[in-house]
Amino acid sequence: MADGSVITEEMRRLIGVETPPYVIEVERGDLRRFVEATGESNRLFTDEDWARRSQHGGVVFPPTFFCPDPIIAAKLAGLERPWPFKYSIDGGSEWEFFAPVRVGDRLRLAAKIADLSEKQGSAQTGRMLFTIIEVRCTNQRDELVGIARGTGIVYEGPVGGKGESAA
């Protein structure tokens, strides 16, 4: 980065540092509440007899069950830091799924800052800092269940102007 970078050495040292895991004990009630809340109707998630005859051999959770919002997960994990700008916006999220989640699973989620970068934005945004937060989820057999990545953007805002945070 050029002189004047908003990314400090302290911030750079945070890249790749994984938080202690947060553990979720998956219960049948979790599945019921998740299915009801999302309006899910797939029989693989709702019908034990039907799901038993599927390739999964029983009911599994919808893939997005394990996926915390990466930015919220970072806050809960203590990765939130005082960033150099006051305006913020969610830059989006992506997920990868590798193994099904079942009733009785014990999920371990750990977050880390995967990357930091900065760019010069428009006159309305000014300088921008991009933070990529990655949350990895494994089960009790140490199988990777999924990875969630989220981009948080903090930005300077209009120089000499007034604005409001989008987040």
N, C-alpha and C positions, 0 to 999 in steps of 0.2 A: 504494500500500500504506500501511497505517496505520503509525504509529510502532511500533518493535519488530519490523519485518519481518525475516525471516531472509535475504531476498534483498538482497545488498549491491550497491553500485554496481559493484564489480569483477565480480560475477556478471552483472549486467545488460549490461556491456560485452561479454561473451562471446556474447550472443544474436546469431545471424546470421553469426558469424565462421566461415568455412568452412576446414577443414583442407586442407593440400596433398593432392592426390589420391594414392590407393593404386592401383597398376596391377596388373591380373591379365591375364596372357597365357593365353587359353583354348586348351587342347590336347585332342586326342581322348581321351587317358587320363583327363582330368578328367571328361569325359562318362561314360566307362565306369565310373569309380569312383563318381561321383554316382548313376548309375542303379542300380548294385549296392547301394550303401549305403541308398538309399531304397526299393528294391524296385520301382522304376518299370517298368511293362511296356508302356507306350504305344509303338506302333511308330514314331510320329513321332520318338521319342527313341532308338530302338534299331535300326531297320531302314533302312539307307541307301537301298536300292532302292525300298522302299515310300514313304519320306519324299520321295524325289526327285519322285514323282508327286503329291505334296500341294501345297497352295497355298504352302508354304514353299520348295519346290524342293530340299529336302534335310533332313538331320537337324538338329534344333535341340535346345537344352538345355531341361529343364523350367524353367519360369519362376522357381522358387525358388532356382535355382543361384546367381544373383548376390546373393541376399539375405543379407547378414550380419545377425546379431542387432544391432540398432542400439545397444544398451547396450554390447555387447562392442566394436563398431566405434568407439564413442566413447572407450573405454579405449585401444584401439590407436592412435587418432588423437590422443591426448593431451588429450581434452576432459574426462577425469575430473578432478574437483577435490575437495579436502576439503570435503564438504558439512557443514552445521551439525548433522546428527543422525546417530546411529550405526546405527539400524535401517533396513533397506531391503527393498523388494519390487519385483518386475517388474510394471509396470502394464499390460503388453500391447504388442502390435506390430500394425502393418498394412502392407500392401504394395500398390503399384500397378505394373502391368506395361504397357509401351508398345511394346517391340520385342523380337523373338526374339534369343537369344544363339546364335551358331554357332561351331563349331571355327574357330580362327584369329582370332577377335575379340580385341581389346585393350580391356578394360574399365577405366574409371577410376571409382573410388569416392571420394567426398568427404563428410565428415560435418560437421554443425554443430548447435549447440544452437538449436532453432527457437523454444522458448518456455520460460519459467520461471513458475510460479505457486505460490501457497501457499494452504492452507485449514486451517481448524481441524477436526480429526477428532474421533473419539470419545474417551472417557476412556482407552481402551486405546492409541490411537495418538498422541493429543496433536496438536501442530502437524505439518503435512505439507508437504513441498516436492515439487512435480511438475516433472520435467525432460523435455521432449520433444526427442529426438535424431532428426535427419533425415539419411539417407544417400541421396545421389543417385548413380545409376550411368549413365554414358554410354559409348558405344562409340567406336571409332577414327574414325567418321564424325560424331562429336559428336551422335549421335542419343541421346535419352533412352531408356534401356532400362527403368529402373524407379526407384521411390522407396520406401524403407523408413523407417517412423517407429516409434519405440519410446518408451514412457513409463517413466521410472524414478521411483520414489517413495522418498524418505527421510523418516523420521518420528521424532518425539521419543520415543515409547514411553510407557508408563504413568508418570505423575508419581509419584515416590517408590517405584515398583515395579520389578520385574525382568522382563526379557523377553529374547527372542533374536531375532536378525535372521532374516527369512524368506528372505533371499538369501545 
